[in-house]
Amino acid sequence: MSVTSPDASEESTPPAAATLRSGSLGTADIAFFVVSAAAPLTVMAGVAPLAILLGGIGAPAGYLVAGITLAVFAVGFTTMSRHVRSGGAFYAYITRGLGRPVGIGAALLALVGYNGMEIGVYGLLASATKDTLHALFGADVPWLPISLAGLLLIGYGGFRSIDFGAKLLGVLLVAETGILALLAGGVLVKGGSHGLSGASFAPGHVLVPGTAVVLAFAFAAFTGFESTVIYRREARDPNRTVPRATYAAVGFLGLFYAFMVWIVIQAFGDEEVLAAAAKDPGGLFFSAITTYVGGWAADLMHLFIVTSVIASLLAFHNAINRYVLALAEEGVLPRRLGRIHDRHRSPYVAGVAQTVLGAIVVLAFWAAGADPYGQLLLWVNTPGMIGLFILQLLAAIAVPCYFRRVRHQEGVLRTVVAPVTAAVLLATAIALVITHVDLFTGASATVDTVLVVTAPAVFLAGLVLAWWLRRERPRVYADFAAEPAG
């Protein structure tokens, strides 16, 4: 006669698989991920001077227009977020509205788009760090070790728990916005170069040919803001938290960008800022903070640009990992990519894969003798940026299509008017970016053509993948972007 231990049944039951840490993120935490991905200090110091140079003193209005456009997009987007609980974010929304083939095409485009936005930035990290070390210590270091060290650092950050990442991004974001706020305070207290002026918002300075260029730069500055929904499974009360974080991120970025561009114009004066931007666009903000605050603040700005880039990399890394996790759980990608760490509750295998991919691309550009900024950053980022714009457009179109087919109590303003308006405005933004793509890349017409067609080509490849899945793996195809049980 055998005796069964009271714990035998428990020992024979396999432990439950680890899951993401639900209820970890509040509105502020998610907003930190989104705003950090945009890298506001880097956008201001590195890109805004070019917007002023090419668009004139009306540049601040361009950032406001871009922010308003994306806020309109967010109306339909966040309304749909109350009805879609899948971890697939963009591709889940697009699947619900436009069907599985388009949704699978969007999923592949999201993977390539987000990876492009992150991996290219390792070139910016190398360039910014080199510039900072030279400015502060006169040291010249090769760029490859910086990029590889960045890959390891970001890989570790993604390996840790999501709340660790949120706290780290909160600290870094306060640092980069704080140094810009310090500049703003200095300019406002001293009244600018010739007194504060509102000429930047006058129609005569806004409605000029260069505004189209400014809008292209401005829309690019918001890239990644929609990633709030990626964190739905880890959010507290996601039906409230995700929309609030989306509006908070868009509102903050739109107002902050416009305000800081206006501030730097006031620092030099409406008449003088164009000459200053033409002479040294990369040094415009550093010169302003040196004049109005002090050289020590310029040194801090150099350091905080590096941390701004690190924050952006970590935010994109976490977003990519969750896209890969969702696609692995769906069976589109190998399921082992969907493993979650028992203690940190992070999609660590997806993170390792993303880090390895980043290292391969960085090493390939280094072996080819490429420039980390002019080629690694710009050539890899640009297709990613265009890809994410196309995803936004498809998501905007998907909203009214979805609500036409389901019973709901949402108003027509949220389900039709706002998303259709956003689709028109986003299509215009895509046209502006493509028309002025040479300003983003500084490359030849041939290279620009390749960079522009990459995103549509990836989407078409996704349609082919959808056809293959439907034929060879019908269960995976049928369950694609399905709502989670419970």
N, C-alpha and C positions, 0 to 999 in steps of 0.2 A: 504494500500500500504506500503510495507516494504522498508526500505532504507538500502542498503548494504554498509557497511564501505569499503573504498578503501583498507584497510589493511586486509579485511576478508579473501581473498584468501590466503594471506601470512600466516595468523594465522592458517588456516586449513591445511597448508602443513607441514608435520612433518619435523623436522630438519634433515639434512643429517647426516648420521653416521660418527663419527670421523674416520680418517684414519691415518696411520703412517705419520710422518713428512718428506715428500719427499724433496730431495735436501738439506738435512741437513749435510751430511757427505762428506768430501773431501778425497783424497787419504791418507793423514796423519792420519785422524780420524779413517778410517777403519783399517789402518796398526796398530794403537795403540791398537785396540780391539784384533787383531790377535797376536801381539807380547806380549801383556799383558797376554793373555790366556796361552802362553807358559811359563810365569814366569821365565825369563832368570836368575835372581839372585838366585832364589830357585833351579833351575836346576844346575847352576854352583856350588853353595856352598854345595848342598845336594846330587847331583848325580855324577857330574864330577869326584870327588875324587875316587869313586868306579870304574869308567871307566878307570882311570889311574892305579889303583891298579890291575885290572883284565886284562887290555889290554896293559899296559906299556906306555912308553913315546910317542908311535905312536898314542895315543888317539885323538889328535887334527885332524888328517887326517880322522878319522871316522866321525867326525861331518861335515867335508867338503863333504865327500862322500854322507852322508845323505842329506845335503843341495842341492847338485847337482842332486840327484835322484828326490827330490821333485820339483826342478826347472824344470826338464824334464816333470814331471807330470803336472806342472802348464801350460806348453805350450798348450797341448790339452784341459785342463780344462778351461783356460781362452778364448781359441778360441771358445769353445762351449758356453761360457757365453754370447757371442754376439748374439747367436741365441735362447737362453732360458731365458725368462723374468719372469718365475714363482718364487714366493717367497719360493718354497720348496727346493731350493738349491740342495744338493746332490741327494735327492730322485727324483727331477724333471729331473735332468740330466740322472739318471739311467733309469727312466721311458721312456724317449725319445729314449734311445739307446737299452734297453734290454726288454722293455715291462712293462705293468702295474703290473703284479704279482711280478716281481722282484723289481719294484719301490716301491710297498707297503711294501714288505719285508724290503727294504732299509729304508723306512720311520720309521718303528717300530724300526729298529736297530739304526737309528740316535737318536731317542728319548731316548732309553736306553743308548746308547753310551755317548751322551752329558751329560745326567743326572749322569751317573756313574763318568764321568770325573769331574763334579762339586761337587756332594755330598760327594764323598770321600775326596775332598780337605778340607772340614770342619774339618776333622781329622787332616790334616796337619796344618791348621790355629791354632787349639788348641795346637798341639805339639810345633809349632814354637813360639807361644805367651808364652807358659809356659817356654820354654827355654830362651826366651828373658827376661822375668820378673825375672827368677832365675839368669841369667848372670848379669843383670844390678842392680837388687835390692835385690837379695837373697830371693825373695818371691816364695813360692810354692802355686799354685792355682789349683783347680780342673778343668778338661778340659771341662766338659759339659757346664758351663755358657759361656765359651769363644765361643764354637761352636754355641750356641743358639744366643748369641749377634751378631755373624757373620752373621747368617741367617737373622736377622732383618735388619742389616746394608746393606747387599747385596739386600734384598728385597726392601728396600727404594731406593737404587741406581737404580734398575731396574724399579721402579715405576716412577721415574723422567724421563725427556725427554732424548732422545738418545744423543743430543748434550751435555747435562750435563754429561752423562757418558763418552763421548769422552774426554771432558776437564779434568775430574777427572783422567781418565786412562793416559792421557798425562802427568799430573803432577807426578803420581806414577811411570810411566815408566821412566821418566827422573831421578827420585831419584834412582831407582834400577840399571839402567845402569850407572848412574853417579858414584856411589860408586865403581863399578867394573872398570870404566875408571880411577878412582883415584888410585886404586891398580895397574892397568897397567902402569900408569904414574910413580909411585914410582919404580916399577921394572925396567922399561926402563931407567929411569934417573940413577939409581944405577948400571945398567948393570947386574942385576940378581945376583945369588949366585956366579957363576964362569964365568961370561961373557955370552952373549947371544949366543944361539946355535940353529942351524936348524936341529938337529938330529931327532927331532920328525917327520919330513917329509921324512926322508931317507927310501928307500924301505926295508932295513933290520929291521927297527923298525915298519913299517906299515904292512908288509906282515908276520904277526905272528899269531899263533892260537888264541890269545886273541882278535884279531881284530873283530871277529864275535860277541863277547860279547859287544865290544865298539859300533859296529853298531846297536845292539839291543837297547842300551841305547840312542844312538844318534837319531835314528828314533823316539823314544818315546818323545824326547825333543822338537819335532816339532808338537806334537799333537794339532789339532785344527786350523792349519794355513789356511786350506781351507775354513774357515768360512767367508772369505771376501764376498762370493756371497750371504750369508744370508742377508747382508745389502743392496742388490741391490735396493730395493724399497725406501730406504732412502738416496741413494747416489746421488751426483751431477754428471751428465753425466756418468751413470754407465758403458757404453761400454768402457770408458777410465779409469774411477776411479777404478773399481774392478780389472782389470788386473794389473794396476800399483801397487795397494796396495798388491796384491798377490805376485808379483815379489819382491816388496820392503821388505815385511815381510820375505819371504824365503831367500832372499839375505842377509838381515841384520842378521837374526838368524844364518845362516850357517857360515858366516864370523865371527860374534861376538863370537859364541860358540867356534869355532876353535881357535880364537885368545886368548880368556881368558883361555882356557885349556893350551895352550902353555905358556901363561904368568905365570900361577901358577907353571908349571914345571920349568920355568926359575928362579922363586923365590927360589926354593929349590935346583935346579941343577938336571941334567939328572940322576945322580947316586943316589942322596939322596931322590928324591921325592917319590919313591916307599916305602921306609922305613917310611917316614913321613905320607904317606897315610895309610899305614898299622897300624901305631900307633894310629892315630886319624883322620879317614876320615872326620868326621863331622866338625872338627876344622881346616882343611887344609887351607881354604881360610881366616879364621879368624886369624890364625897364620901368614899367609903371609902378610896380610894388617897391622897387628900389627907391624911386623918387618920393613916393607918398608914405612909405612905412620904414624902409631901411634895407641895407644890404643883407642883413641877417635874415630878413623875411624872404628875400630872393633865394638865399641858400636853402631855406626850408621848403620853398616852392619846388626847387630842383628835387629834393628828397621825396616830397609828397607826390610828384608826378610819377616816380617809380612805384610808390605804394598804390597810387591810383591804378596803374597798369596791372599790378598784382591783384588788386581787388576785382578788376574787370575779368581777368583770366579765371579767377576762382569762381566767379558768378557764372560765367559761360561753361566752365568745366562741370559744375553741379547740374546745370540745365541739360547739357549733353548726356550726362550719366543717366538722368531720369528718362530722357527720350529712348536711350538704348535699353534701359530696364523695361520700359513699356513694350517695346518691339520684341524683346526677348521673351517676355511673358506671353506675348501673342503668338510666338512661334515663327515670326518672320525672320528674326535673327536667332543664332544659336542660343538655346536656353541657358547654357552655363554663364552667358553674359548677364543673366538676370539674378545671379546670386547676391544675397545681401549679407553683410557682415553681422555675426551674432551679437557682438557687443556694441559696435558703433551704429548699427542699423543703416549702413550706407551701401549703395550699389557698387561695391569695391572692385568687382571684376570688370564692370563697364569702365570704371575709372582707370584701371590698369591698361585696358585696351586703348582708351583714349590717349593716355600718356605715351604709350608705345607708338601710336599713329603720329602723334605730334613730334616725337623724336625722329621718326623716319623722315617726315617732311622737312624738319629743321636741318637735319644732316644732309638731305638731298640738296637743299638750297646752298648750304655751306660748301659742299663738294663741288657745286657748279660755279662757285665764286660769286654768288649773288650778294647784293647789298641787303642787310637785314631790314632796313626801312623801305627803300625804294622798290624792292622786289618781294621779299618774303612777306612783309606786311601788306603792301598795296595789292600785289598780285593774288594773294590768297584771300585777303579780306573782301575784295570787291565782288567776286562771285557769291561769297557768303552773304554780303549785304543785299545784293539783288535778289538772291534766293529768299531771304526773309521778307523782303518787300512783296514778292509774289505770293508768299504764304499769307501775309496780311490781306492782300487783295482777295485771294481765294476764300479766306475766312469771312471777310465782309460779305462776299456774294453768297456764301453758304447760309448766313443767318436768315435772311428772308425766305430762302428755299426751304430751310428746316421748319420754320414756324408756319409755313403754308400747309405742311403735311401732318402736323400734330395739333392736338387740342391744347389750348393754353389760355391763360388769362392776362398775358402781357399786352401792353398797349401798342398801337400801330406805330407810334413814334419810335419806340425801342426796336421793334421787329422789322420795320420796313424803311421808314424815313431815314433814320440815322445810319443803318448799314448801307443803304443804297447811296446816300450822300458820301459816306466814307469810301465806298468803292470807286466812285468817280474821282474823288480827291486823291486816293492812293494810286489810281491809274495815272493821274497827272504827275504825281511824285515820281513814279517809276519812269515815266517818259523823260522827266527832267534829269534824273540821275543818269539814264542811258545816254541822253543827248550830250551831257557834260561829263561823261565818264573819263575823258582824258584828263580832267582836272583832279580826279581821284587817283589816277594811276601814274601819270607822267610817262606813259609808255607809247609805243608805236601803234599805228592804226591796226596792224595785224594782231598784236597782243591784246588790244582793247576789244577787238571782235571776238577773240577766243574767250576772254573774260566775261563778256556780255552773254554769249550763247551758252556758257557752261550751265547756268541755272535752268534754262528751258530744256537743255539736253538731259540733265539729271531728271527733270520731271517726266520727260518722255520715257526715259529708262524705267522710271517707276511705273508707268502705265504698262510697259512690257512685263515688268515683274508681277503686276496685278493679273495680267493675262495668264502668266505661267502658274501663279498660285491657284487661280481658279481652275486650271486644268489638272495640275499635278498634286496640289495640296488643298482640295476643296474645303476641308474642315477649317484649316487656318484661314482661308479666304472668307468663309461664311462667318467666322467668329471675329474677324478683324474689327478693332475699335468697339467691341461690344461693351455694354455697361457692366461694371463689376457686380457680382452677386451681393445681395444684402442691402 
